[in-house]
C-alpha cells in the first residue's frame, strides 16, 4: 500500500531544477520557492507546491501531515561523489611529518603513504571494515549526505580488493545512506607484486573484473593516473577492457602532474577527479567534453597544495562537482560542506555553484539521474536547515548543519 506524507511549511526550498550540469551559475539564477510543502509518495517526491494548497490534496490522499513550526531551508540531499571511507588504521604520523616539511616520497620511504594503509587494511577482518564504513557513512548522513561513493584500493590484490568491495556491499545494506562502490584496484603498484605495472593491471582486469560482475560488487572502475602510480600508456588497455565489460570509468587525474584528464576524455570517463595540476589546456579539454570535473578540496587542505581551478573550469563551460576525498592519508577531515565552502572562498564560487557541486552535479559525476534535485519523480532525499535563508548555510562554512535529514521519504536524522 502506497503511503503519502506532506512536510511543510518550508520557508525556502531550493529544487536545483534550473541548474544545468555545465557552466557557471549566478546566485540570482538560483530558483528559490517560498512557503512550500513536499508531498511524498512512498520513497519519491510526488508534488512540490504551496503548503496550504497541498494540505487539501494530502487530506484527500489520507497522507500523514508533518507541520513545521519554525523556519527551515530545504536543499536536496547532499552527494559525496569521491570517498575512501573503507579502510583500517590511521596515518596521523604522515600528517605530522608532512607539516614538519617531509615530502610525499620521504613519508613513503619512512613507512607511510598509501602502502601503510594497504598493510593495515589487509590485516583487518572484513567485518571490521564493514563496521568502519557504516560508522563513517552514518556520520556523513547526519551532515545531510544521503549518497556516498566509496572506493576500494587499499587491498591491491584480487583477494583483498574483493574483501573491501564485499565489505562496502554489506555496509550498504546496514546504513540508510546509499553507498555507490568503485573498484580502485589501480591505485598504486603493490610492493609485493612480482611483476610490472602492465602485468598487475592485466591480472586485475582478467581475474577481478569478471568477479565484480558476477557478485554485482560495483559498476565503476577507477585508477590513479600519475607519476609514481600508473602512466597513461599503462592504463589505456585497462580502461578499454573495463568499458568493453560495461563498467563506468572514473579517473584520479592531474593531482600532481597532468596526463590523467586527457585519459579521462579519451576513454569517455564519467568523471575526472582532483585536477589540482590542470593547466589551461586540460581545462579547455574537459570543458569541451562530457566528463564531470570533481574538485577535492579536502586533499588540498590536507596536503597544503593548490585547489582545483574550479572557477576556470566553470567559466570555460565545464561541469564541476565537489567531493570530500575522505581518506586516512591526504584528506582525513571528511566534512563535505565545510570543504565546499572553503573551496568557494578561495575559488570565488557562487553559493549556487557550491550547492550544484554537491547535489545535481555530484549526481551526474556518479551517473545517477534519480537524485540531486527536488522535483516530482525524484527520490525524496532532502535536508532541512534551521534558518530562513539559503545564504546562511554557506556563510557558516559547515557549522550550520541540517536538523532534519530525509532519505527515501523517511526522517533519518
C-alpha positions as CSV (number, residue, x, y, z in Angstrom):
1,X,0.0,0.0,0.0
2,X,1.4,3.4,-1.0
3,X,1.9,5.8,1.8
4,X,1.9,9.6,1.5
5,X,3.4,12.3,3.7
6,X,3.3,16.0,3.5
7,X,6.1,18.1,5.1
8,X,5.8,21.9,5.5
9,X,5.5,24.8,5.5
10,X,9.1,25.2,4.4
11,X,10.4,28.8,4.4
12,X,12.7,28.3,1.3
13,X,13.1,25.2,-0.9
14,X,15.9,25.0,-3.5
15,X,14.9,22.5,-6.1
16,X,18.0,22.9,-8.4
17,X,15.6,22.3,-11.3
18,X,17.1,25.2,-13.4
19,X,20.7,24.4,-12.7
20,X,22.3,22.7,-15.7
21,X,25.2,20.3,-15.4
22,X,27.8,22.6,-17.2
23,X,29.0,26.1,-16.8
24,X,28.8,29.0,-14.3
25,X,25.7,29.8,-12.2
26,X,25.0,33.2,-10.7
27,X,23.2,33.3,-7.4
28,X,20.3,35.3,-8.8
29,X,19.6,32.4,-11.2
30,X,19.2,30.0,-8.2
31,X,15.5,29.1,-8.1
32,X,14.0,29.5,-4.7
33,X,10.5,28.5,-3.8
34,X,8.9,30.0,-0.6
35,X,6.2,28.8,1.8
36,X,6.3,25.4,0.2
37,X,5.4,21.8,1.0
38,X,6.8,18.5,-0.2
39,X,4.2,15.7,-0.8
40,X,6.0,12.3,-0.7
41,X,4.6,9.2,-2.3
42,X,6.5,6.2,-0.9
43,X,10.2,6.8,-1.5
44,X,9.7,9.6,-4.1
45,X,8.6,13.1,-4.4
46,X,5.0,13.4,-5.6
47,X,4.4,17.1,-5.7
48,X,6.1,20.3,-4.6
49,X,3.8,23.3,-4.1
50,X,2.3,25.9,-1.8
51,X,1.8,24.2,1.5
52,X,-1.8,25.4,2.0
53,X,-2.8,24.0,-1.3
54,X,-1.1,20.7,-0.7
55,X,-2.8,20.2,2.6
56,X,-6.1,19.7,0.8
57,X,-4.6,17.2,-1.5
58,X,-2.9,15.4,1.4
59,X,-6.2,15.1,3.2
60,X,-7.8,13.6,0.2
61,X,-4.9,11.0,0.0
62,X,-5.1,10.3,3.7
63,X,-1.5,11.4,4.0
64,X,0.4,11.9,7.2
65,X,0.9,15.7,7.6
66,X,4.1,16.8,9.3
67,X,3.7,20.5,10.1
68,X,6.9,22.5,10.8
69,X,6.7,25.3,13.4
70,X,9.8,27.3,12.6
71,X,11.9,28.5,9.7
72,X,13.6,25.9,7.5
73,X,15.6,26.0,4.3
74,X,15.3,22.8,2.3
75,X,18.1,21.5,-0.1
76,X,18.4,18.3,-2.0
77,X,20.3,15.6,0.0
78,X,24.0,16.2,-0.5
79,X,26.0,13.7,-2.6
80,X,29.7,13.0,-1.8
81,X,31.0,11.6,-5.1
82,X,34.5,10.6,-4.1
83,X,35.5,9.0,-0.8
84,X,37.8,6.3,0.5
85,X,35.9,5.5,3.7
86,X,36.6,1.8,3.6
87,X,40.0,1.5,5.3
88,X,41.6,0.4,8.6
89,X,44.2,2.2,10.7
90,X,45.4,5.8,11.0
91,X,48.0,7.9,9.2
92,X,48.4,10.6,11.9
93,X,52.2,10.2,11.6
94,X,52.0,11.1,7.9
95,X,50.2,14.3,8.8
96,X,52.8,15.2,11.4
97,X,55.7,14.5,9.1
98,X,54.1,16.4,6.2
99,X,53.5,19.5,8.4
100,X,57.1,19.2,9.6
101,X,58.3,19.6,6.0
102,X,58.8,16.0,4.9
103,X,58.0,15.3,1.2
104,X,55.5,12.7,-0.1
105,X,58.3,10.5,-1.1
106,X,60.1,10.8,2.2
107,X,57.0,9.9,4.1
108,X,56.5,6.8,1.9
109,X,60.1,5.8,2.4
110,X,59.6,6.1,6.1
111,X,56.8,3.5,6.0
112,X,53.9,5.9,5.5
113,X,51.8,6.7,2.5
114,X,49.2,4.6,0.7
115,X,51.1,1.4,1.3
116,X,50.8,1.9,5.1
117,X,47.0,1.9,4.8
118,X,47.1,-1.1,2.4
119,X,49.1,-3.0,5.1
120,X,46.6,-2.1,7.9
121,X,43.6,-2.7,5.7
122,X,44.8,-6.1,4.6
123,X,45.2,-7.1,8.3
124,X,41.6,-6.1,9.1
125,X,38.9,-8.7,9.0
126,X,36.1,-8.0,6.6
127,X,33.6,-7.3,9.4
128,X,35.9,-4.7,10.9
129,X,35.9,-2.9,7.5
130,X,32.1,-3.2,7.4
131,X,31.8,-1.6,10.8
132,X,34.1,1.2,9.8
133,X,32.2,2.0,6.6
134,X,28.9,2.0,8.5
135,X,30.2,4.3,11.2
136,X,31.6,6.8,8.7
137,X,28.6,6.7,6.4
138,X,26.3,7.4,9.4
139,X,28.4,10.3,10.4
140,X,28.0,11.8,6.9
141,X,24.3,11.0,6.8
142,X,23.8,13.2,9.9
143,X,25.5,16.0,8.0
144,X,23.0,15.7,5.2
145,X,25.0,13.5,2.8
146,X,22.5,10.9,1.6
147,X,24.5,9.3,-1.2
148,X,28.2,8.4,-0.7
149,X,30.6,7.0,-3.3
150,X,33.1,4.5,-1.6
151,X,36.3,3.2,-3.2
152,X,38.3,0.1,-2.7
153,X,42.0,0.5,-3.5
154,X,43.7,-0.4,-0.2
155,X,43.6,-4.1,-1.0
156,X,45.7,-4.2,-4.2
157,X,45.3,-7.9,-4.9
158,X,42.3,-9.8,-6.2
159,X,41.6,-11.4,-2.8
160,X,41.9,-8.2,-0.8
161,X,40.0,-6.0,-3.3
162,X,37.2,-8.5,-3.1
163,X,37.3,-8.2,0.7
164,X,36.9,-4.5,0.5
165,X,34.2,-4.4,-2.1
166,X,32.2,-7.1,-0.3
167,X,32.5,-5.0,2.9
168,X,31.1,-2.0,1.1
169,X,28.2,-4.0,-0.3
170,X,27.4,-5.4,3.2
171,X,27.7,-2.0,4.7
172,X,25.3,-0.6,2.1
173,X,22.6,-2.9,3.4
174,X,23.2,-1.8,7.0
175,X,23.1,2.0,6.6
176,X,20.3,4.3,5.5
177,X,22.7,6.2,3.2
178,X,23.1,4.9,-0.4
179,X,26.7,3.7,-0.9
180,X,28.0,3.7,-4.5
181,X,31.0,1.4,-4.7
182,X,34.0,1.9,-7.0
183,X,36.9,-0.5,-7.7
184,X,40.2,1.3,-7.3
185,X,42.5,-1.7,-7.7
186,X,44.5,0.6,-10.0
187,X,45.6,2.7,-7.0
188,X,49.4,2.0,-7.0
189,X,51.5,-1.0,-7.9
190,X,51.6,-3.1,-4.8
191,X,55.1,-3.6,-3.4
192,X,54.6,-7.3,-3.1
193,X,53.5,-7.9,-6.7
194,X,56.0,-9.9,-8.7
195,X,55.8,-8.0,-12.0
196,X,55.5,-4.6,-13.6
197,X,52.6,-2.2,-13.8
198,X,51.2,-3.7,-17.0
199,X,51.3,-7.2,-15.6
200,X,49.5,-6.1,-12.5
201,X,46.7,-4.4,-14.4
202,X,46.4,-7.4,-16.7
203,X,45.9,-9.7,-13.7
204,X,43.3,-7.4,-12.1
205,X,41.3,-6.9,-15.3
206,X,41.4,-10.6,-16.3
207,X,40.8,-12.1,-12.8
208,X,39.0,-9.5,-10.8
209,X,36.7,-7.7,-13.3
210,X,34.6,-10.9,-14.1
211,X,34.1,-11.5,-10.3
212,X,32.9,-7.9,-9.8
213,X,30.2,-8.5,-12.4
214,X,29.4,-12.0,-11.1
215,X,28.9,-10.8,-7.5
216,X,27.5,-7.4,-8.5
217,X,30.0,-5.6,-6.4
218,X,30.4,-2.5,-8.5
219,X,29.8,-1.0,-11.9
220,X,32.6,1.5,-11.6
221,X,36.4,1.3,-12.3
222,X,38.9,3.9,-11.2
223,X,42.6,4.3,-11.4
224,X,45.3,6.7,-10.2
225,X,46.9,8.1,-13.4
226,X,50.0,9.8,-12.0
227,X,53.8,9.6,-12.0
228,X,54.5,7.0,-9.3
229,X,51.2,5.3,-9.8
230,X,50.1,4.4,-13.4
231,X,51.1,6.1,-16.6
232,X,48.6,6.8,-19.4
233,X,50.3,4.2,-21.6
234,X,49.8,1.5,-18.9
235,X,46.2,2.4,-18.1
236,X,44.5,2.7,-21.6
237,X,44.2,-1.1,-22.1
238,X,42.9,-1.5,-18.5
239,X,40.2,1.1,-19.1
240,X,39.3,-0.2,-22.5
241,X,38.7,-3.7,-21.1
242,X,36.6,-2.2,-18.3
243,X,34.5,-0.3,-20.9
244,X,34.0,-3.4,-23.0
245,X,32.7,-5.2,-20.0
246,X,30.2,-2.4,-19.3
247,X,31.8,-0.6,-16.4
248,X,31.7,3.1,-16.0
249,X,35.1,4.8,-15.8
250,X,36.3,7.4,-13.4
251,X,39.9,8.7,-13.1
252,X,42.2,10.1,-10.4
253,X,43.6,12.8,-12.7
254,X,46.1,15.7,-12.7
255,X,46.7,15.7,-8.9
256,X,50.4,16.3,-9.1
257,X,51.1,16.1,-12.8
258,X,49.0,16.4,-15.9
259,X,48.0,13.5,-18.2
260,X,45.1,11.9,-16.3
261,X,42.4,14.3,-17.6
262,X,43.4,13.6,-21.2
263,X,43.0,9.9,-20.4
264,X,39.5,10.6,-18.9
265,X,38.4,12.5,-22.0
266,X,39.8,9.9,-24.5
267,X,38.2,6.9,-22.7
268,X,34.9,8.7,-22.2
269,X,35.1,8.6,-18.4
270,X,32.1,9.8,-16.3
271,X,34.4,12.0,-14.2
272,X,38.0,13.2,-13.7
273,X,38.7,13.8,-10.0
274,X,41.4,16.0,-8.4
275,X,42.7,18.2,-11.2
276,X,44.8,20.4,-8.9
277,X,47.7,20.4,-11.5
278,X,45.4,21.0,-14.5
279,X,46.5,23.9,-16.8
280,X,44.5,25.9,-19.4
281,X,45.0,23.1,-21.9
282,X,43.4,20.5,-19.6
283,X,40.6,22.9,-18.5
284,X,39.6,23.5,-22.1
285,X,39.8,19.8,-23.0
286,X,37.5,18.9,-20.0
287,X,35.1,21.8,-20.7
288,X,34.6,20.6,-24.3
289,X,33.9,17.1,-23.2
290,X,31.1,15.4,-21.2
291,X,33.5,14.5,-18.4
292,X,32.5,15.8,-15.0
293,X,35.4,17.6,-13.2
294,X,35.4,16.7,-9.5
295,X,37.2,19.1,-7.1
296,X,38.5,17.5,-3.9
297,X,39.3,20.5,-1.6
298,X,39.9,18.1,1.4
299,X,43.0,16.8,-0.3
300,X,44.3,20.4,-1.0
301,X,43.7,21.3,2.7
302,X,45.3,18.1,3.9
303,X,48.4,18.3,1.6
304,X,48.7,22.1,1.7
305,X,48.6,22.3,-2.1
306,X,46.7,24.3,-4.7
307,X,43.0,23.9,-5.1
308,X,41.4,22.6,-8.2
309,X,41.0,25.5,-10.7
310,X,37.2,25.4,-10.1
311,X,36.5,29.0,-11.2
312,X,38.3,28.5,-14.5
313,X,36.6,25.2,-15.2
314,X,33.2,26.7,-14.7
315,X,34.0,29.8,-16.7
316,X,35.2,27.6,-19.6
317,X,31.8,25.9,-19.6
318,X,32.9,22.8,-17.8
319,X,30.9,20.7,-15.3
320,X,32.1,20.9,-11.7
321,X,31.2,18.6,-8.8
322,X,32.7,18.9,-5.3
323,X,33.6,15.9,-3.1
324,X,35.4,15.3,0.2
325,X,38.0,12.6,-0.8
326,X,37.7,11.4,2.8
327,X,40.7,9.1,3.3
328,X,43.1,8.3,6.1
329,X,46.1,10.0,4.4
330,X,45.7,13.2,2.5
331,X,42.1,14.1,3.4
332,X,41.2,12.9,6.9
333,X,38.6,15.7,7.7
334,X,35.7,14.2,5.7
335,X,33.4,17.2,6.0
336,X,32.0,17.9,2.6
337,X,30.1,21.1,3.3
338,X,33.0,22.8,5.2
339,X,35.4,21.9,2.4
340,X,33.0,23.0,-0.3
341,X,32.6,26.4,1.4
342,X,36.4,26.8,1.7
343,X,36.8,26.0,-2.0
344,X,34.1,28.6,-2.7
345,X,36.1,31.2,-0.8
346,X,39.4,30.6,-2.5
347,X,38.0,30.0,-6.0
348,X,35.2,32.6,-5.8
349,X,32.4,30.2,-6.4
350,X,28.8,31.4,-6.1
351,X,26.6,29.8,-3.5
352,X,24.6,28.4,-6.4
353,X,27.7,26.8,-7.8
354,X,28.7,25.3,-4.5
355,X,25.2,23.8,-4.0
356,X,25.1,22.4,-7.5
357,X,28.5,20.9,-6.9
358,X,27.3,18.8,-4.0
359,X,23.8,18.0,-5.4
360,X,22.8,17.7,-9.0
361,X,26.3,17.9,-10.5
362,X,27.6,15.4,-8.0
363,X,24.8,13.1,-9.0
364,X,26.0,13.4,-12.6
365,X,29.5,12.5,-11.5
366,X,28.1,9.2,-10.3
367,X,25.9,8.8,-13.4
368,X,22.8,9.0,-11.3
369,X,19.7,10.7,-12.7
370,X,17.2,10.0,-9.8
371,X,18.6,12.4,-7.2
372,X,20.3,15.7,-6.7
373,X,17.2,17.8,-7.5
374,X,13.9,18.3,-5.7
375,X,11.3,17.6,-8.4
376,X,8.4,15.1,-8.8
377,X,9.6,11.6,-9.5
378,X,13.0,12.0,-7.8
379,X,14.0,10.1,-4.7
380,X,12.8,12.0,-1.7
381,X,16.3,12.8,-0.3
382,X,16.4,16.3,1.3
383,X,17.8,18.3,4.2
384,X,16.1,20.9,6.4
385,X,18.4,23.5,7.8
386,X,17.2,25.6,10.8
387,X,17.5,29.0,9.1
388,X,15.4,31.4,7.0
389,X,17.7,31.9,4.0
390,X,19.9,29.7,1.9
391,X,22.9,32.1,2.2
392,X,23.2,31.3,5.9
393,X,24.2,27.7,5.1
394,X,27.4,28.7,3.2
395,X,28.1,31.8,5.4
396,X,28.6,29.5,8.4
397,X,31.1,27.3,6.4
398,X,29.8,23.9,7.6
399,X,28.9,24.9,11.1
400,X,25.2,25.2,10.3
401,X,24.1,21.6,9.8
402,X,20.7,20.2,8.9
403,X,18.5,19.5,11.9
404,X,16.4,17.1,9.8
405,X,17.6,14.7,7.1
406,X,15.1,12.8,5.0
407,X,16.2,9.7,3.0
408,X,13.8,8.0,0.6
409,X,10.9,9.6,2.2
410,X,11.8,8.8,5.8
411,X,13.2,11.0,8.5
412,X,16.5,9.5,9.4
413,X,18.3,12.2,11.4
